[in-house]
Amino acid sequence: MDEMKDEVVLAEVHDPFGVIRVVEIGDYRFLEFGDSIEQSCVFTADPSWLEYDYTRAMLLGALCHPAPESALFLGLGAGNLTQACLRFLPLDDVETIELRPEVPRLAMQYLGLEDDPRLTIRIGDALQLLETAETADLIFLDLYTDHGPGAGHLAWRFLESCQKQLNPGGWLIINQWANDDGKPLGAPLLRGLYHRHYWECPVKEGNVILLVPADLDQQLDLDGLQQRAEDLAPRLGYSLRPLIQALRPAS
C-alpha cells in the first residue's frame, strides 16, 4: 500500500453509535469508525482480495470444513471476508447480522459488496438475533467498534450459543484481540468454555484467530486443511501456508 498518496473521504455518515467513514488512499478503500479507527481494508480492483493476515486467517478457519454449505457472519465490516467466502467456498446460503444499517449500505455503494442471491443481511444486535438465525457450517464472530471488540467477545452465554448454533462438523471462527503476552483476550474464559478444545492462529496485526469446532469429538484435520489451502492458493493469489504453520493448540 502506498501510504504517501492523498487520503480522500468518499463518505461520512453519523448514526446513534457515532461516525462511519469511507476513505480512499490510492488503490485501497477503508471503512473507519469514530476517530479514524480502521475497521476494514478493501483493494478496489478486487473486493474479495484479503489484504490483512487476520482476514486470511479467518478464511483459513473456513477451510477447516471440507465442504461448507452455509455461513453466518456476526459483523459485516466492509464485507470483503464475506465476498471472499462467497467466491472461494461452496456456499449456497450466507447470512450476516450487522448492528449499523449504514455499514452494508456503504459497503455496497463504495466497497464492492455485491448483491449476491446467496447473501441475506439482517440489521440488529447479534447478541439478540443469534437465536433467530439459521444453524450454519461456519460462524464468523467479528464484532468490533471504534473502542475495540464488542461485548460479545467476552460474553460466556453468547460465545456458548455461537458454538451451539453450528451444524455438526461446523467451525466457529473468532477474531479475538491479543493481550501483551500474545494470548487471546479472555483466555481463561475461553479455555473453560470450550474445554481447551480449539486452535489459535496469531497474526501480525496483533489479533488471535480462534478456530472452535462444534464439539469435543471433532478434531482439526491438518492434512486436509493443508491440501485445501494449497488447492486454493492459485485462485487466491497468495499462500495460507505461513498461517497454517502458526497454528497452535489453545494456550
N, C-alpha and C positions, 0 to 999 in steps of 0.2 A: 504494500500500500504506500502511496506517495503522500506522506503527511505534510509536504510542503505546499500542496495545492490549496487553493482557496476553499473555505467552507461556505456552502450555500444552504440557507434554510429554505427547504421546499414547502414545509407546512408546520404550523404551530397551533395547537388547539388546547383549550382548557376544559377540564371536566371536574367533577367533585373530588377527584383524587389528586389533582394537580395539573401539571403541564406535560404534553406529549409533543415531541418534535420529530420531524424527518429532516435529516441533514445529509447533504451530498458533498463528498470530497473525492474528486477525480472519478474513478470507475466504481466507487462504492457509495452506498447509502446506509445511513444509520438510523435506527429508532432509538430515541432518547426519552427518558423520563426525568422530570424535575430539573435539577440544576446540571444539565448536560451529563446525566448518568446513562452511559450507553447500555442498551438492552440487547440489541441485535445488529448484525452487520450483514449486508446483502451486496453481492457482486452483481451489478446492474445487468450485465450481459447474460448472466445465468443465475437466476434466483435460487436454484437448487444446489448451487455450489456452497459448501460449508467451509468458511474461512478459518474458523477457530477450532482448536482441538477439543474443546468441551462439547461442541455440537457434533464433531466427528465421533467422539467417544459415545455420545448418545445414540448415534446411528449404529455404532459397533454393538451397543447393547441390544438394538433391534435384531441384529444378525444372530444373537443367541438363539432366537426362534428359527427353526428351519424353514417354515412356510407360514408366516403370519398373514391372516386374512383381515383382521380388524385391529384398529388402534384408537386410543383415546389420549388426547393431548390436554393436559391441565395447564393452561397458559399458552398463548399463541405467539406473542412477540411479533417479529416481522414475518413469521411463517416460513422461514427458509428450511428449518428442520422438517416441518410438515411437508413442504414441497419435495424435499429430498426423499422422504419416506414414500410419498405417493409415486415418485418417479422410479425409485430403485427397488422397492419391495412389492411383493404380490398382494397388495392390499385391495380389498373391494369395499371397505366401509371404514371411514375415518371420522371421528367426532372430536371437536375441540370445544373446550369451555374456557371462555375469556371474560374476565371481570369488566373490562372497559370497552364499551361499544365503539369508541373511536379507533381502537387498535386494529381490528380487522378492516375497517373502512380505509384507514391509511395504508395498511398492508396491501390491499387490493389496488388502491389508487397510485401508490408510489413505489411499493416494494416488491412488485411482481407476483403477489399471491394470486393464483389462478382460480377461477370459478370451476373447480373440478366436480363433476357429478357425484363422486365418491365422498366428498367432503361436506360435513354439516358443522356449522359454527353456532354455538349457543352462548348467549351473554348472561353472565351471572357469576356468583361466588362458587368456586369449585368445591369448597368445603361443604356447601349446602346442596349443590347439584349433583355431586358424585353419585349418590344413591339412586338418582333417576337416570343415570347413564347406562348404556348397554355394557355388558361384560365385554372384555377385549383380550386379544392375544398379547397386545403391547399397551402399556400405560406409561406416558411420559409426564413426569412431575417437574415443572419449571415455573414456579410462581414467585416472580421477583418484582419488587417495587424499586423506587428510587432510594430506598433505605436498606436494601438487601433482600434476603429471602423472606417470603411471606410466612405467616403463622403456620401454615400447613406443613412446612418443612420440619417443624418440631412438635407437631400435634399427634400424640400417640394414637388416638382413635381414628383420626383421618388417615394416617400412614397405614394403620392396620386395615382400614376399609379399602385403601388403594390396592393392597395385596389381594384382598378378598374379591375385588372386582375383576381379577384376572380369570381368564379361562384356564382350564387345565393345561399345563405346559407353557403358560404365559410368563411374561417378564415385566417387572416394574423397573423403570429407569429413572433415577432421581438425579437431578443436577443440584448437588449439595455444596455449600461453601466449605472451604477447608480452614481449620484453625492454624495457628502458627506452627504447630507440631506436625502439620500435614495430614492429620486425621480429620474426618468429616465432622462438621458441626453436629452436635448431638450424638456423638459416637456411643456413649454409654446407653442412651435410649435406644438407638438403632440396634445395638448388639442384643439388648434384651428383647426388643420387639420381634426381631427377625431371627433370634436364636443363633446369632453369628453365622447364619447361612446366607451369605451374599458375597459379592465380589466388588472390589473398588478399582477405579481407574483414575489415578491422579493426573491432572493435566496442567500445562504450564500457565494457564490463566489464573491458577490458584484455586480451582474447584476440584471436587472429587465426584466422579460419576459413580453412582451405586447401581449395581445390577442385582436385582432381587427376584428370585424365582417364585413361582406361585405356591410351592410347598416344600417341605423339608426333604422329600424324596427326590426332588428334581435337582439334577446336577448340571454344571456347566460343561458342555461338550466342546472342549477346547479344540480338538482336531476338526470338528465340523465348523466351528466358528472361524478358524484359520482358513479353511477351504472356501467358505462362503465369502470371506473378506478378499481372498486372492482372486476369486472369480469376478468379484465386483469391481476390483481396482481399475481395470481399463476403462470402465464406464464412468467411474467417479473422477478419474484424473489424478488421484493420489492414493497412497497406500495407508491402510489402517494397521499395518504390522507393528509400528512403534507403540501404538496404543495397546495392542494385544500383549506386547512384551511388558507393558507397565501394569497389567492386571495383577491384583493381589487378593488373597482371601481377606475377609473382614478383619479390620485391625482394631 
